[in-house]
Amino acid sequence: MDPIVSFIKTLDKISNNIPSSLFAISLMIISGLFFVLMHSAVKYLSKEVHIFEIAFFRCALVIFVLAPIIFQQGKKIFKTKQPKVQFLRITTNSVAMLCFFYGISTTPLAQLTTLGFTVPIFATILAVIFMKEKIRLRRTTALIVGFIGTIIVMRPDISIELGALLIIFSSFLWSICLIFIKKLTETDSAVTISLYFGIGMIPATFALALPVLEMIDLRQFIILIFIAVTGTLAQTIMNSALEKGELALLLPFDFLRLIWSVLIGYALFSEEPTITLWLGGLLIIGSTSYIAWREATLKKVDEKL
């Protein structure tokens, strides 16, 4: 049986024995670990294979990774009730992933993970601009603290690296993607959302990879399969978490990715975290945790009214 199918079935069995909120939190933590594993493999392979070629294989191999589920469920796995939202998610996610992958190749693992935590900050700003959500002094202060933390992690006193800027831009786009994904979980399965993610991004990644495509050896192909498997698992498990739990509840637990990133970055790439990384990371995590907590609190108040 396909390992992803087995993994998903195991998670479903476990979900029957624990509260849904705790299960959603567990899924978010597991997905974060798989994301870091994928990022680590991408960073390692980017020294040998062009980042655009890696991005293309990351998407193209999704079909083969999910093939057993496709054969099992048949045509219904391709059915979506929100094609427009799928298209918007695919378009936004394509640009976000390409920017993030390029950033991975030039940025220390722990730093790129920390900068990725700016997603809730951007999500709050987008809610104010497009959803006309009111923002008060405490949340404004949290945004400012998060911004200061981002500046500290980027270290502009040394230099502003293109990779760091691309990761921040990717985080901005990813905050939009999360809104689309949360909307899609209302009607589509987690596997369907992951499948459309892979298939939909093939054209854009192939167009960029075509000028730099080179023959790869067996070892590199195995690493590409590992990237596709861990990336697909991360996406699918995260989609399941968003389906079962509120975004405001889940985002703070995603911060454990910083721990995985520091450990793997040190073990594989000899990257020692600096004091500015921890200080800036603490400010970002603190501000985004407050934003998430505040959103959850306001939602409870609205439900009582």
Stockholm file with secondary structure:
# STOCKHOLM 1.0

chainA/1-305         MDPIVSFIKTLDKISNNIPSSLFAISLMIISGLFFVLMHSAVKYLSKEVHIFEIAFFRCALVIFVLAPIIFQQGKKIFKTKQPKVQFLRITTNSVAMLCFFYGISTTPLAQLTTLGFTVPIFATILAVIFMKEKIRLRRTTALIVGFIGTIIVMRPDISIELGALLIIFSSFLWSICLIFIKKLTETDSAVTISLYFGIGMIPATFALALPVLEMIDLRQFIILIFIAVTGTLAQTIMNSALEKGELALLLPFDFLRLIWSVLIGYALFSEEPTITLWLGGLLIIGSTSYIAWREATLKKVDEKL
#=GR chainA/1-305 SS CCHHHHHHHHHHHHHTSSCHHHHHHHHHHHHHHHHHHHHHHHHHHTTTSCHHHHHHHHHHTHHHHTHHHHHHHGGGGGCCSCHHHHHHHHHHHHHHHHHHHHHHHHSCHHHHHHHHTTHHHHHHHHHHHHSCCCCCHHHHHHHHHHHHHHHHHHCTTTCCCHHHHHHHHHHHHHHHHHHHHHHHTTTSCHHHHHHHHHHHHHHHHHHHHGGGCCCCCHHHHHHHHHHHHHHHHHHHHHHHHHHHSCHHHHGGGGGGHHHHHHHHHHHHHCCCCCHHHHHHHHHHHHHHHHHHHHHHHHHHHHHHC
#=GC SS_cons         CCHHHHHHHHHHHHHTSSCHHHHHHHHHHHHHHHHHHHHHHHHHHTTTSCHHHHHHHHHHTHHHHTHHHHHHHGGGGGCCSCHHHHHHHHHHHHHHHHHHHHHHHHSCHHHHHHHHTTHHHHHHHHHHHHSCCCCCHHHHHHHHHHHHHHHHHHCTTTCCCHHHHHHHHHHHHHHHHHHHHHHHTTTSCHHHHHHHHHHHHHHHHHHHHGGGCCCCCHHHHHHHHHHHHHHHHHHHHHHHHHHHSCHHHHGGGGGGHHHHHHHHHHHHHCCCCCHHHHHHHHHHHHHHHHHHHHHHHHHHHHHHC
//
